[in-house]
Amino acid sequence: MSYDYLIVGAGLFGAVFAHEAVKRGKKCLVIDKRDHVAGNIYCEEIEGINVHKYGAHIFHTSDKEIWNYVSQFAEFNNYINSPIAVYRDELYNLPFNMNTFSKMWKIRTPQEAKDIIAGQIASLNIQNPQNLEEQALSLAGKDVYEKLIKGYTEKQWGRDCRELPAFIIKRLPFRFTYDNNYFNDRFQGIPMGGYTKIVEKLLEGSEVLTGTDYFQFREGHQGIAAKTVFTGMIDEYFGYRLGALEYRSVRFETEVLDCDNYQGNAVVNYTEREVPYTRIIEHKHFEFGKQEKTVISREYSSEWKVGMEPYYPVNDEKNTKLYEKYRELAGKEEKVIFGGRLGQYRYYDMDKVIAAALEAVNAEFRV
C-alpha cells in the first residue's frame, strides 16, 4: 500500500481530513474528478475578481472553535450577507424584517407588522396545512407568501407549492427589527483572496490528483491505500443498486460586464415565477471590490439526473428512507469513511462540514 488514506474529493470535508491526517504523520492521496481543488467553494479569478464558480458561499458560524480553526488558513473580511428580493417592480430587504414590512405595508412599528401578519393568518383559517403553500400561508400570511416565497420556492424545487410537502418550511424567521443581516451567527465573512487558497493550504503535505474519476482510478489501483475517505455520492459508490437518490441541480450563466457596479449588492433574489433565474450574484461585492469591470452569475435551478452535478439533497421522506438503506450498506464498509454533503446526503453549511470532518478525524484517531 502506497498511502494510508485515499481521499476522494478535494472539497472542504476531504481537505480538512487530509490536513489532520498529515499532521498525524499519515500519507494521503487526494483525488478529484474536477480539474481543480476546493469543490463547490472553488473561486476562479476573473478580471481581478474572485468569482464563486458554484454559487455564493458566505462563511458564518456561532462556533468559536470552528471560526478559530478556519481562520488559521485565511484572513476574513467583515462582509455581512444582506440580500435583496425583487418582485416585479418592487424591491425588498431580506431576511423578513421591519425594512421589508415597512416597504410592503407603509408601516413603521413592530406591532403594526405583527397585527397585519396575524390578521392575514387568521383570515385564512388553515388548521392543518397539507402542503407547502398552506404551511407558508399559515406562517407568513398572504402578502409575504405571494411576493417573496411562492415564486422563488417553485423555481427552486421545480414544482407548484401545492405539490410540495408542508415540512419543507417548518418555520419562517421574522425579525421585528430594522436589521438586514441574514445570519444570526456571531462570526461571518468572506476569506480575503477567496476560498480556494484555504483548501490549497489544507492540502499541503498531501499528494493531489485533479481530473481523476474515482471509479476509473480504483480499477487500476486496487489496494493503493489502507483506507478510503469517500465524499462523492453515496448511492453512486454502491452503483445505484437500491435506486438513485434525488437532488436539485443548479446551472450558472456567468458574464463579465463593462461597468463597475451592476446591481449594488452581492445577492439579489428574483421571487416571481416568470423570471427564469432564482438570483443574480455580483461577485465583487463579497470583497468590496473596486475593479473597473464586474462579473455577475445568474442561477437557474433544475431537476437532477444521473450524470449531472448534484447540489441540494431532496431530504423528503422517500429519499430519507432510501438514504438510510445506503447508510446501512456504508456501515459494512470497514475500510471506507463516508463524509460531506454527498457522502452523507445532507445539506451542510461550511462550518458544519468542517465540524463533521473533524468529528470523523476524532473517531478515526480516537482523539
N, C-alpha and C positions, 0 to 999 in steps of 0.2 A: 504494500500500500504506500502510495506516494504522499498522501495527505491525511491529516486527522479528520478534516471536515471538507466535504464538497458542499458549497453553499449555492443554492440555485435561486438566483435573483439578487441583483445588486441594488435593491431598494433599501429603504430605511431599516426594515427588520433584519435583512441579511447583513447589511453593513455593520449594524450595531453588534450583532452576534459575532461577526468576523473580528471586529475590533477587540471585543472582550476575550475571544478565544486566543488571539495573537498575544494579548497581554499575559495570558497564562501559559505562553510558550507553545501553543498549538500551531500547526501548519495548515493553512486554509487555501483552498482554491474556490474563487467566486466566479460563477458564470452567469451571463445574462443574454437572452435572445435578442434584445435590442442592441444597437450599436453604441450605446453609452451607458454609464452607470447612473444611479440615483432614481431609477424607476419613475414614478409619476411626479416626483418633486424635481425632476430634471429642469434646469434653466439653461436656455440657449441664448447667447448674446447676439442681439441684432441691433444695429445702429447704436451700439453702446448701452443698450437696454437689456436687462436680464428678463427674458420672456419665459413665463411659466408655461412650458410647452403643453402640458397635460392638464391645464386648468389652474385656477388661482389656489395658492396654498398660503394661508396665514397661520403662523405658529402661535398657538395660545395654550396656556395651561395654568392650573392653580396649584400644581405640584412643584414645590420649590426644588426638590431633588432632581426632577426631570429638567427643569429650567437650568439648573446649575450644570447638569450633565451636558446638555446640548450647547450651552454657552462656552464649553471648552473648545469647541470647534468653529465658532463664528461669533462675531460681534453683531448683536441685533439692534436695529433701529427702533424708533418709537412709533411705528405705524399702528394706527387704530382702525380696525375694519368698520366702516360706516357706509354700507351700500345704499344705493338709491333705487327706487322702484318707479318705472314708467308705466302708466296705464292710459292709453290713448294720448290725450294732450295734457294729462295730469301727472305730477311728479310728487313722490312721497319719500320720506325717510324710512329706513329700516334699521333695527327691528321696530315692531309696532310700539310707538311711544307717543308722548304728547305732541311732538312735532308732526307725527303722522295724523293724529286725531284733530289737531287744531287746523291743519290744512284741509282735511276731509269734511269737517263739520263746522268750521269757523267758530270754534270754541276756544277757551283759554285754560280752564281749570280741570284738574283730575276728576273731580266729582261730576262735572258735566259729561266728560267722556265715559265714565263708568255708568252713568244713568242712561246714556244713549245705547251703549252696548247691552246693558241689562234689559232695556226696553225692547230692543230688537230680538234678543234671545227669547224673551217671554212671549212675544207675539208669534213666534214660530211654533212654540209648544211641542218641541221634539223631546220625547221622553226616553226613547230607546234607539239611539242612532244605528241605522242599519248599513250605512256606507260612509265613505269619507266625506261626501258632501254634507250629509246630515250631521256628522260629527263636528265638522268645521263650523257649520252654521250654529250649532248648539254651544260652541265655544266663543265664536267671534261675532255673531250677528251677520246680517245680510250685506252691509256695505263693505266691510273689511274682506269678507269672503269673496264677493263678486269682483272686487277691484284688485285684490292683492294675493289671493290664494288660488282661486279656481283655475284660471288660465295657465298660470305658472306650473301648478301641480299636474294638470293634464298634459302639458308639454313634457314635463319631467318623466311621467310614467307612461305616456302614450295611450292613455285611456281616459274616458269620461270619469269624473269624480264619483258618479253614482255607481260605477263599476269597480271602484277600489274599496278595499276593506276599511272599516272605521278605525281600526287600531293603528293605522299608519300615522294618524295625527292623534296622539294621546293627550297632548296639551298644546296650547299656544301661548308663548310668553308675551304678556302685555306689560309694558312699563309705563307707569303713570308719572313719569318724569321727562324732562326735555333732555334726553340722553340718547345719542345716536351710536354709541359704542355697541357693536353687535354682540360681542362676547362679554360675559361676566367675569372671565378669568383675570387673575391678578397680573399675570405675565403674558405679554403678547408683542409681536413684532415680526419683521422680515430680516433674515440674515443679510447683512451688507455684503454684496458680491454674489448673492444667490445661494440656492440650496446645494447645487452640485458640488461646491467646494467643501461643504460639510461631509458629504458622502466620500469624496476623494480622501479626506483626512481619516475618516473612519476605516477606509480600506487600505491604508498604508500598512505594509507588512504582509499583506495577502497577495497571492497571485490572482490576477483578474483577466478573464477572457470575455469580451463582449462579442455580439453577433454569433452566439453559440446556443443552439437549441438543446435543452437538456435531454430530450427523448432520443435525439440523434446521437448526442455525445455519449450517453451511457451505453449505447450499443457497442462501441469500440473501446470503452474504458470501464469495464466491469471491475469492481474491486479497487478503484483508484483511491478511495477514501474509506476510513473506518466507519464514518457516519455521514449522512446527508441531512442538510437543513433545506427543506423544500418550501419556497414561498410562492410557488405558482398555484394554479387552480387545483384544489384537492380532487375534484371529480376527473380532471384530465389525467392526474397522476395514476388513477385507477382505470384509465381507459374508458371513462364514462360508463362503466359496466352496470351501474344502477340507474343510469339516465343523467342528463346534463342539468346542473343547477342553473338557475336563471339569473341574469344580470341586466342592468341597463348600461348602454354604451354612450359615449359622447363623441361627437365629431367637431373639430375645430377649424374655423376659417380664419387664418391669421394674415394680416396685411400691414405693410408699412405705409404710413400716411405722411404727406409732405406738410405737416403742421406740427406745432409744438404742444398742442393740447386739444384733444378731440372731444372729450366729454366731461372733463373737470373732476373726475372721480375714478378710482381704480375699478369699482364694480357697479354696474348699472343693470338691474334686472328688468326684463320686459314681461309684464304679467298678463297681457291679453293673449288669448289663444291664437289670434290671427297673425301675430308676429312669429315667424317660424323658429327663431332662436330664443333661448331662455335668458341669455345675458350677454353683455359685451364687457370684456376686460381690457382696460388700458394699463399696460404693464408698468410704464414708467412711474406711475403714481405710488406703486408699492415702495419705491425707494426715493421718492421726492425728486425725480429726475429733471434735469434742465436741458436735455438734449433738444436739438433743433427739430428733429422728427419724432414721431410717435409710432407705437406698434399696438394694434388692437387685435383681439380674438373674439369672434362670435362663436357661441357654444350652442350646438344642436343636440338635444337628447334623442336617442334612438333605441329601437329594440336590439338586443344582442343575439347573435347566432354564433355557433361554434366556428372558431377561426377569427372572429372579431376581437377587438380589445375590450376586455371586461372592466367596468368601472365600479358600478354600485351593485352589491348583492341585493337580490329581491328577497328580503327576510320575512316573507309571509309564511303562513302555517305550512303550506305544501313544501316549500323549499327548506324550511327549518327541519321538517321531518326527514327529508332526503339527506340533508347535511349530516344529521345525527347518525344516519346509517353509514355515511362515508367516514365519519369520525370514529365509528366502531372499527372499521377496516384500518384506519390510520393507527389506532391503538395497538394493532397487532404487528405493525412495522417497527420492530425493535431498534432498527438502525436508522430510522428516519424521524426527524423532528419537523412537524408542520407548523408554519407560522405566517403571520402577516394577514393582510386583507383577503387574499385569495386562498391561502392555505387554511385559514380559519373561517372563511366565508362570513366576514363581519366588516361592517363599515368602521374604520378606525380613523380618528384624528391622529395627527402626527405624534403628539405626546403619548397617546395610548399605544401607538406602535412601538415607540422606544421602551415604554414600561413593559409591554408584552415580551419584547426581545430580551430585556434584562431579566425578566422573570424566567424565561427559557434558559438563559445563561446560568442563573442561580440554581435551577433544577438540574441542569446538566453537570455543573461543577460542585453541586451540593454546598453552595455558599451559605 
